[in-house]
Amino acid sequence: MSLLQIHWKKIVLLSVSIILVFCIFSYNLDAQGKEHIDKNFTQSVLVFGSAKSLNAVISLAQGTEVDLPFFTIAIGEILDPINDLIEQFSLVMLASMVSLGIQKIMLNFVATDGYNYILLVSIIAINIWILSGIRKYTRFSTLFFKLAVVLIFLRFALPMMGLVNEMTYNSFVKQEYNIEQLNEKIVQVKEDVNNVTNKTIEKKEDTFLNKIVEKFDKTYYTNQVQEYEKAVDNSSEYIVALIIVFIFQTILFPLLFLILLYYFSKALLRLEK
């Protein structure tokens, strides 16, 4: 047998170790991961602000009531389901921002020089341990090996999560659920509802004579209800779409990604050394 065939496992280990050390101290992967997390966080804050603005406008509209003889029009009642949905959406956005904030903190932690030097020492120790041909495994050495694998897993899983997440969104999600376009539609709904509310308030503040005439005419206010319905038309669809994409992008996908990498690392630990 050739020397390569005899020592191929050691050669692979040494090659992988060199690549790992290079990747650890290049920081290029970390910079890209941070960039995507920062972008998603800024985007989440923007959408969250749009949702809260729409919530405020709808709350104002819900307080608009008109009393006619034998008839009361609560103009804002048509907006109750939308307002409830927005409140639930706000909770999703809050969870998304918390998730992104935790990801950023953890990424900053594993990208520090101290963490990288601990990894470097661990990789050197593993190479010395295996390449030296020592076959006696103590409880401490086994624990050290497993800990080193976990540290390496954390070092690369966190920045990779941001990159793969962004790639998945751009390739498979953005065509169906474009966050920027959906946010613009939410802002437009807010402006439409606000315009209808302003017209209703202005009408209620009309002259005394017109008020007396209109006191017995519910047509105008019925039309206002129809305008509200038109203003919020499809808004539920926009909000639900945003809920789907943010749960996938900032909660579900990172969680599945970490679970997948965890079990992959666990499988590596079971290989014969």
C-alpha positions as CSV (number, residue, x, y, z in Angstrom):
1,M,0.0,0.0,0.0
2,S,1.2,3.5,-0.8
3,L,1.9,6.1,1.9
4,L,-1.2,8.1,0.8
5,Q,-3.5,5.1,1.2
6,I,-2.1,4.4,4.7
7,H,-2.3,7.9,6.0
8,W,-5.2,9.3,4.0
9,K,-7.3,9.9,7.1
10,K,-4.6,12.0,8.7
11,I,-4.0,13.9,5.5
12,V,-7.7,14.7,5.3
13,L,-7.8,15.8,8.9
14,L,-4.8,18.1,8.5
15,S,-6.2,19.6,5.3
16,V,-9.6,20.2,6.9
17,S,-7.9,21.8,10.0
18,I,-5.9,24.2,7.8
19,I,-9.1,25.2,5.9
20,L,-10.9,25.7,9.2
21,V,-8.2,27.9,10.7
22,F,-8.1,30.0,7.5
23,C,-11.9,30.5,7.5
24,I,-11.9,31.3,11.3
25,F,-9.5,34.2,10.9
26,S,-10.6,35.5,7.5
27,Y,-13.8,37.2,9.1
28,N,-15.3,37.5,5.6
29,L,-18.1,35.1,6.4
30,D,-18.8,37.0,9.6
31,A,-19.0,40.3,7.8
32,Q,-21.5,39.0,5.3
33,G,-23.6,37.3,8.0
34,K,-23.7,40.5,10.1
35,E,-24.7,42.5,7.0
36,H,-27.7,40.3,6.3
37,I,-28.8,40.2,9.9
38,D,-28.5,44.0,10.1
39,K,-30.5,44.3,6.9
40,N,-33.2,42.0,8.2
41,F,-33.4,43.8,11.5
42,T,-33.7,47.2,9.8
43,Q,-36.4,45.8,7.6
44,S,-38.3,44.3,10.5
45,V,-38.2,47.7,12.4
46,L,-39.6,49.5,9.3
47,V,-42.4,47.0,8.8
48,F,-43.2,47.0,12.5
49,G,-43.4,50.8,12.4
50,S,-45.8,50.7,9.4
51,A,-48.0,48.2,11.2
52,K,-48.2,50.3,14.4
53,S,-49.0,53.4,12.3
54,L,-51.8,51.5,10.6
55,N,-53.0,50.3,14.0
56,A,-53.1,54.0,15.2
57,V,-55.1,55.2,12.2
58,I,-57.6,52.3,12.5
59,S,-58.0,53.1,16.2
60,L,-58.9,56.6,15.3
61,A,-61.4,55.5,12.7
62,Q,-63.0,53.1,15.2
63,G,-63.8,56.0,17.4
64,T,-65.8,57.7,14.6
65,E,-69.5,57.2,15.2
66,V,-72.6,59.0,13.8
67,D,-76.0,59.0,15.6
68,L,-79.0,59.3,13.3
69,P,-82.6,59.0,14.3
70,F,-83.3,55.3,15.0
71,F,-80.0,54.5,13.4
72,T,-76.4,54.5,14.6
73,I,-73.5,54.0,12.3
74,A,-70.3,52.9,14.0
75,I,-67.9,53.5,11.0
76,G,-65.0,51.8,12.7
77,E,-66.6,48.5,13.3
78,I,-65.8,47.3,9.8
79,L,-62.1,47.7,10.8
80,D,-62.2,45.5,14.0
81,P,-61.0,42.3,12.3
82,I,-58.1,44.1,10.6
83,N,-57.1,45.8,13.8
84,D,-57.1,42.4,15.7
85,L,-54.9,40.9,12.9
86,I,-52.5,43.9,13.1
87,E,-52.1,43.4,16.8
88,Q,-51.2,39.7,16.3
89,F,-48.9,40.7,13.5
90,S,-47.1,43.2,15.9
91,L,-46.4,40.3,18.2
92,V,-44.9,38.3,15.4
93,M,-42.7,41.3,14.4
94,L,-41.6,41.7,18.0
95,A,-40.6,38.1,18.1
96,S,-38.8,38.5,14.8
97,M,-36.8,41.4,16.1
98,V,-35.9,39.6,19.3
99,S,-34.7,36.6,17.2
100,L,-32.6,38.8,15.0
101,G,-31.1,40.6,18.0
102,I,-30.2,37.3,19.7
103,Q,-28.6,36.1,16.4
104,K,-26.5,39.3,16.2
105,I,-25.3,39.0,19.8
106,M,-24.3,35.4,19.3
107,L,-22.6,36.1,16.0
108,N,-20.6,39.0,17.7
109,F,-19.6,36.6,20.4
110,V,-18.3,33.8,18.2
111,A,-16.4,36.3,16.0
112,T,-14.3,37.7,18.8
113,D,-10.5,37.1,18.8
114,G,-10.7,35.3,22.1
115,Y,-13.2,32.7,20.8
116,N,-11.1,32.2,17.7
117,Y,-7.9,31.6,19.6
118,I,-9.7,29.1,21.8
119,L,-10.8,27.3,18.6
120,L,-7.2,27.5,17.2
121,V,-5.8,25.8,20.3
122,S,-8.6,23.2,20.2
123,I,-7.9,22.3,16.6
124,I,-4.1,22.1,17.2
125,A,-4.7,19.8,20.2
126,I,-7.0,17.5,18.2
127,N,-4.5,17.2,15.4
128,I,-1.7,16.4,17.9
129,W,-3.9,13.9,19.6
130,I,-4.9,12.1,16.5
131,L,-1.8,12.4,14.3
132,S,0.5,11.3,17.2
133,G,-1.3,7.9,17.0
134,I,-2.5,7.9,20.6
135,R,-5.3,5.4,20.9
136,K,-6.0,5.7,24.6
137,Y,-9.1,7.8,25.1
138,T,-9.7,9.1,28.5
139,R,-13.0,10.6,29.7
140,F,-11.4,14.0,29.6
141,S,-10.0,13.6,26.1
142,T,-13.4,12.5,24.7
143,L,-15.2,15.4,26.4
144,F,-12.6,17.8,25.0
145,F,-13.1,16.5,21.5
146,K,-16.8,16.8,21.7
147,L,-16.6,20.3,23.1
148,A,-14.2,21.4,20.3
149,V,-16.7,20.1,17.7
150,V,-19.5,22.0,19.3
151,L,-17.4,25.2,19.4
152,I,-16.6,24.8,15.7
153,F,-20.2,24.2,14.9
154,L,-21.3,27.4,16.6
155,R,-18.5,29.3,14.9
156,F,-19.7,28.6,11.4
157,A,-23.4,27.9,12.0
158,L,-24.3,31.4,13.0
159,P,-22.8,33.4,10.1
160,M,-23.9,30.6,7.6
161,M,-27.4,30.9,8.9
162,G,-27.7,34.5,7.9
163,L,-26.2,33.8,4.4
164,V,-28.4,30.7,3.7
165,N,-31.4,32.5,5.0
166,E,-30.8,35.5,2.7
167,M,-30.1,33.2,-0.3
168,T,-33.3,31.2,0.4
169,Y,-35.4,34.4,0.6
170,N,-34.0,35.8,-2.6
171,S,-34.3,32.5,-4.6
172,F,-37.6,31.0,-3.4
173,V,-39.6,33.5,-1.2
174,K,-39.2,37.0,-2.6
175,Q,-41.1,36.3,-5.8
176,E,-44.2,35.4,-3.9
177,Y,-43.7,37.4,-0.7
178,N,-41.7,40.6,-1.4
179,I,-41.3,42.4,1.9
180,E,-40.6,45.8,0.4
181,Q,-43.7,45.7,-1.8
182,L,-45.9,44.3,0.9
183,N,-44.8,47.1,3.3
184,E,-45.6,49.7,0.7
185,K,-49.1,48.3,0.3
186,I,-49.6,48.4,4.1
187,V,-48.5,52.1,4.1
188,Q,-50.9,52.8,1.2
189,V,-53.8,51.2,3.2
190,K,-52.9,53.4,6.2
191,E,-53.0,56.5,4.0
192,D,-56.3,55.5,2.4
193,V,-58.0,54.8,5.8
194,N,-56.6,58.1,7.2
195,N,-58.0,60.0,4.2
196,V,-61.5,58.5,4.7
197,T,-61.4,59.3,8.4
198,N,-60.4,62.9,7.8
199,K,-63.2,63.3,5.3
200,T,-65.7,61.9,7.9
201,I,-64.4,64.2,10.6
202,E,-64.6,67.2,8.3
203,K,-68.2,66.3,7.4
204,K,-69.2,66.0,11.0
205,E,-67.7,69.5,11.6
206,D,-69.9,71.0,8.8
207,T,-72.2,74.1,9.3
208,F,-75.1,73.9,11.7
209,L,-77.7,74.0,8.9
210,N,-76.0,71.2,7.0
211,K,-75.9,69.2,10.1
212,I,-79.7,69.4,10.6
213,V,-80.3,68.4,6.9
214,E,-77.8,65.6,7.1
215,K,-79.1,64.4,10.5
216,F,-81.8,62.5,8.7
217,D,-79.6,61.4,5.8
218,K,-77.6,58.3,6.4
219,T,-76.5,57.9,2.8
220,Y,-73.3,59.8,3.2
221,Y,-72.1,57.8,6.2
222,T,-73.1,54.5,4.6
223,N,-70.9,55.5,1.7
224,Q,-68.1,56.2,4.2
225,V,-68.4,52.7,5.5
226,Q,-68.1,51.4,1.9
227,E,-65.0,53.6,1.4
228,Y,-63.5,52.1,4.5
229,E,-64.2,48.6,3.1
230,K,-62.5,49.6,-0.1
231,A,-59.6,51.1,1.7
232,V,-58.8,48.0,3.7
233,D,-59.6,45.7,0.8
234,N,-56.8,43.0,0.6
235,S,-55.1,44.4,3.6
236,S,-55.6,41.1,5.4
237,E,-53.8,39.3,2.6
238,Y,-50.8,41.7,2.8
239,I,-50.6,41.2,6.6
240,V,-50.9,37.4,6.5
241,A,-48.2,37.4,3.7
242,L,-45.9,39.4,5.9
243,I,-46.5,37.1,8.9
244,I,-45.6,34.1,6.8
245,V,-42.4,35.5,5.4
246,F,-41.2,36.9,8.8
247,I,-41.9,33.7,10.7
248,F,-40.1,31.7,7.9
249,Q,-37.2,34.1,7.7
250,T,-36.5,35.0,11.3
251,I,-38.0,32.2,13.4
252,L,-38.8,29.0,11.6
253,F,-35.9,28.8,9.1
254,P,-33.1,29.7,11.6
255,L,-34.6,27.1,14.1
256,L,-34.7,24.4,11.4
257,F,-31.2,25.3,10.3
258,L,-29.7,25.0,13.8
259,I,-31.5,21.7,14.4
260,L,-30.2,20.3,11.1
261,L,-26.6,21.4,11.9
262,Y,-26.9,20.1,15.4
263,Y,-27.9,16.6,14.3
264,F,-25.2,16.6,11.7
265,S,-22.6,17.5,14.3
266,K,-24.0,14.9,16.6
267,A,-23.6,12.3,13.8
268,L,-20.0,13.3,13.3
269,L,-19.3,12.7,17.0
270,R,-20.5,9.1,16.6
271,L,-17.9,8.3,13.9
272,E,-15.0,6.1,14.9
273,K,-11.9,8.1,15.7
